[in-house]
Amino acid sequence: MKNTALLEWAKTATDEQVKRTKTTRGYLRQIAYGNKTASAELASRIEKETFGSVTRKQLRPDDWRVIWPELSVA
């Protein structure tokens, strides 16, 4: 499933912003196009770096409740 919010962010993010996710712009595009799945750690870094415009729930739709059960409370 394509994540357009991540794709747009990856296109416009500075090199420093991408560096803080600890991955590459190319890998972020692979995630955005649905070819790869972000690890839990990477999903957290992406959410933080995008100030929540791309969420862990979006990046890990099948298992976010298991990884981050505290997000289910709200």
C-alpha positions, 0 to 999 in steps of 0.5 A: 500500500502506497504511503503518499505522506511518507513519499512526499516527505522523503522528496522534500526532506533535507539530507540531515532530516533523512540522516536522522532516520538512520536510513537512506532516502531510497529505502524510505521510498521503498517503504513509501511504495509498499515494497519494504516494511519499516522496522519498529525502530525505523517507524518510530524515527520516521514518526518523530522526524515527520512530527507525526505526519507519518505515524507508526500505525501507518507504517506498521498497520498489521502489528502496531497494536502488538509493538506499541499497545499503549497507542491503543488506549487513546 
